[in-house]
Amino acid sequence: MYVQLAIMIISLIVTYAMTPKPATPKAAAVEDFDFPQFDEGTAQAVFFGDCWSTDWMVLGIGNYRTLEIKR
């Protein structure tokens, strides 16, 4: 029983040591997003702070957050 346990632990250590390390992801930039733009004469709503909008139009973007917006 101890031999099997030792083989399992050695196998675990070897597997952990041989796994490839994931590359760190690149930070998102404005060019990575495809925001729909408004048309001339479309009504525009202005929000201040963090909010969710069901409208499809994006008038301006900025002040990116890395944390999830809580509802």
RAQUIJO-V465511 format. One record per residue. N is the residue number from 1. RES is the residue in three letters. NEAR is the number of other ideal C-beta (glycine too) atoms within 12 Angstrom. Layout:
# RAQUIJO-V465511
N,RES,NEAR / N,RES,NEAR
This chain:
# RAQUIJO-V465511
1,MET,7 / 2,TYR,8 / 3,VAL,9 / 4,GLN,10 / 5,LEU,11 / 6,ALA,12 / 7,ILE,13 / 8,MET,14 / 9,ILE,14 / 10,ILE,14 / 11,SER,14 / 12,LEU,14 / 13,ILE,13 / 14,VAL,12 / 15,THR,12 / 16,TYR,12 / 17,ALA,11 / 18,MET,10 / 19,THR,10 / 20,PRO,8 / 21,LYS,8 / 22,PRO,6 / 23,ALA,6 / 24,THR,6 / 25,PRO,8 / 26,LYS,8 / 27,ALA,10 / 28,ALA,12 / 29,ALA,9 / 30,VAL,14 / 31,GLU,10 / 32,ASP,12 / 33,PHE,13 / 34,ASP,9 / 35,PHE,16 / 36,PRO,14 / 37,GLN,15 / 38,PHE,16 / 39,ASP,11 / 40,GLU,7 / 41,GLY,7 / 42,THR,14 / 43,ALA,11 / 44,GLN,16 / 45,ALA,16 / 46,VAL,13 / 47,PHE,18 / 48,PHE,8 / 49,GLY,10 / 50,ASP,14 / 51,CYS,14 / 52,TRP,11 / 53,SER,17 / 54,THR,8 / 55,ASP,16 / 56,TRP,13 / 57,MET,20 / 58,VAL,20 / 59,LEU,19 / 60,GLY,15 / 61,ILE,19 / 62,GLY,10 / 63,ASN,11 / 64,TYR,14 / 65,ARG,13 / 66,THR,9 / 67,LEU,7 / 68,GLU,8 / 69,ILE,13 / 70,LYS,8 / 71,ARG,6
